Amino acid sequence: MGLNIEPIGRVVGGRDEPTDDDWGAVESTIVLDGALLDADATLCLEDFSHLEVVYLFHLVDEADVTRGARHPRGNPDWPQVGILAQRAKGRPNRIGVSRCELVEVDGFKLRVRGLDAVDGTPVLDVKPFMVEFAPRGPVFQPEWASELMRHYW
């Protein structure tokens, strides 16, 4: 089964290179495509503090995609784990999902902070973050993941 997805916008500004850490203060703008969306597509979006952004890791070469297990960030001190047990960019469909702060809505321009996507990144979807979609019940993760994320934001 094939699937065609057309980006609804692009990330403008922020970082040029996909580095692994210190994304918390990075500001960028998601510029939505007015040819694909109606003028009122962002109506009331400013009532939300955060967004969930679905995007394409467009700089990852197909040859760099991992379909099995590897050490996260190539660090042999961390265990080998399957690509679906990590959030690495070299995943089979190269799709990223991130939560970020919504700073401002100006028509088709969404200024955000803490979006870990680089300038030029195709945006596939934008959703408001709602507390009710946060995990219910206890949340846990392995220690290597906490160590990996220690300086991410």
N, C-alpha and C positions, 0 to 999 in steps of 0.2 A: 504494500500500500504506500503510495507516495503522499506527501503532504506539502502543500505550498503555503508558506506564511510570508506575508508582506510586512516589512517593518512599518510601524505607524509613526516613527520619528527617529531622531538621532541624538546622541549626546554631543553637546558642544561645550568646549572648554574643559577645565579640570586638568587632569594628567594626560600626557601624550604616551606614556609607557605604562604597561601593566605590572607595576611593582606589587609586592606582597603585603606591605604594612603601611600603617599611618594614613588610613583613608578617612578618618573621622572628621577632619576639618576641610576636606576637599569639597569645593563648591563647583558645580557645573550646571548646565541648563539642558533640559530635555526639550528639543524643538520638535513639536508634533507636525505631521504632514496634513495641512489643510485640504489637500486634494482627497484624502482618505477619511477625514473626519468632518462632521458638521461644526459650524462655528460655536455651538453651545455644548460641545463634547466635554468641556472642562467645568461646566456650570456646577457650582457648589463644591468643587474639589478643594478649594481653599479652606473649607470647614474641617479638614483633616490635617493632623500634624505630620503624618508619615505616609509614605507610599511603598508599595511593593512593585518593583520594576523587573520585568522579564526582558532579557536582552540576549544578543548573540555575541559570543566570544569570537569576533570576526578576524582577529589577528592570529588565531591558533591554526596552524597548518594541519591538514588532514593527517600528515605523517606523524604529528605529535599527539594524536589522540590515543588515549589509553582505554583499552576495553576490558582489562583484567585488574590485577593488583599491582601496587607499587608503594614505595615509601613516600608519604606525603612530603612535598617540596624536596624530594630526593634525599631526605635526612635519614641515614641508616640507624640513628638512635630511636626513631619511631618505627612502629611495626609496619610490615607490608599490609595494606588494606585494599580492598576492592575499590574501584573508581566510584562506585555508587555509595560507598561508605565515607566519602570525602567530597569536598566542594571544589575540587580542582577545575581549572578552565579547560584542560585537555580531555574533556569527556566526550562520549560518542556523538551527541548532537550539538555540543558546544553551546548549550543554553545556560545562561546565568540567571539567578534570581537574587535580588537584594532588597533589603529594606533601607530606606533613607528618609531623612527629614525633608519635608516640603517647606521651603522658605517663602516662595512667592509663586502665584499664578498670574500670568499676564497673557491672556488669550491662549495661543498655542505654545507658549513658552512656560516651562515649569522649572523654576530655579530650585535646586536641591542641594543638600549637604550630606556627605557620607555615602554617596553612590560609588561603589567600587567598579566603575566602568570608565574607560578612557574616551578621549575626544574621538568622535567618529563612530562610536559604537551604535549599531542598529538596535533600536528599542522595539520589541515585539508587542509589549503590552504594559499598561500602567494601571494599578489598582490601588484604591485607598486602603491603608491598613486599618483594620477594625479589631479592637481588643478581643472580641468574641472569636476571632480566627487564631488567636495565640493558643499555644498548647494548653490543653486541659490536663490537670494532674501533674505529678512530679516529672521533671525534665532531668535527664542525665546524659553524660557523654564521657568517653574515655579521657584519661589524663593527657595523652598526646595531643588531643584536639584542643584542650584548654591551653596547653603550652603553645601550640601553633597560633592560636588566636590572641595570645597575650598582647601583642602590639599591633594587631590588625586595624583597630579603630583608633 
